[in-house]
């Protein structure tokens, strides 16, 4: 599923006008700048999105599968952004660059931030869940294509008009629960156009809700939480069959 999604994504990228894209030699020079100061645990991103395959061709050995399929960039204290045409990655929005250099048409910036402290990664707790609602496809941990990008997420296919309830019992919470939801598989999105919803309940009370449409990509949701232990339920709902709902969530200190 991941390879198909990424392949489609890369093929789609060829539709963009490549006449002003820096060549391989330029990318080699820009990559050398990053490699000189890259630290293990750094994140590398590319902008605009369609140039990502070119960037990975030159720096892919420094982009782990975990990093490529990340929920978001909050865990990473240092983010390298390589961009062309004045583009900016959503992963660096709101951050100020501590390093900024342009090499042969490729702008290289490094952003430092206070990394989020993850108390609970819900994907790691999937084996402990209680599932209700008889989903067509029971929840499983996947690396799936969502919005033309790989995402490590919990995938579930709800029965039409019968929400799937996935309860994580007695999980440790911090001060915020942050998550994302999207629709997996470009071919399914093409055929099935209705959205899906994901609601989050803590101790039986709804605290967040997000709607993921076929063109929405990776939709963020969040809710403030009280540190401590509580049952957390994710409720995935769709009105049509074969709606592949993928979500990821973290409790953060």
Secondary structure, DSSP 4 states (H G I P E B T S, - for coil): -HHHHHHHHHHHHTTS--TTS--HHHHHHHHHHHHHH--TT-EEEEESGGGHHHHHHHHGGGS-HHHHT-S-STT-SEEEEEESTT---GGGTTPPEEEEEEETTEEEEEEE--PPPEEEEGGGGGGG-EEES--SEEEEEEEEEETTEEEEEEEEEPBTTB-EEEEEEEEEE-SEEEEEEEEB-HHHHHH----EEEEEEETTEEEEEEEE-TT--SEEEEEE--SEEEEEEEEEEESSTT-EEEEEEEEE-
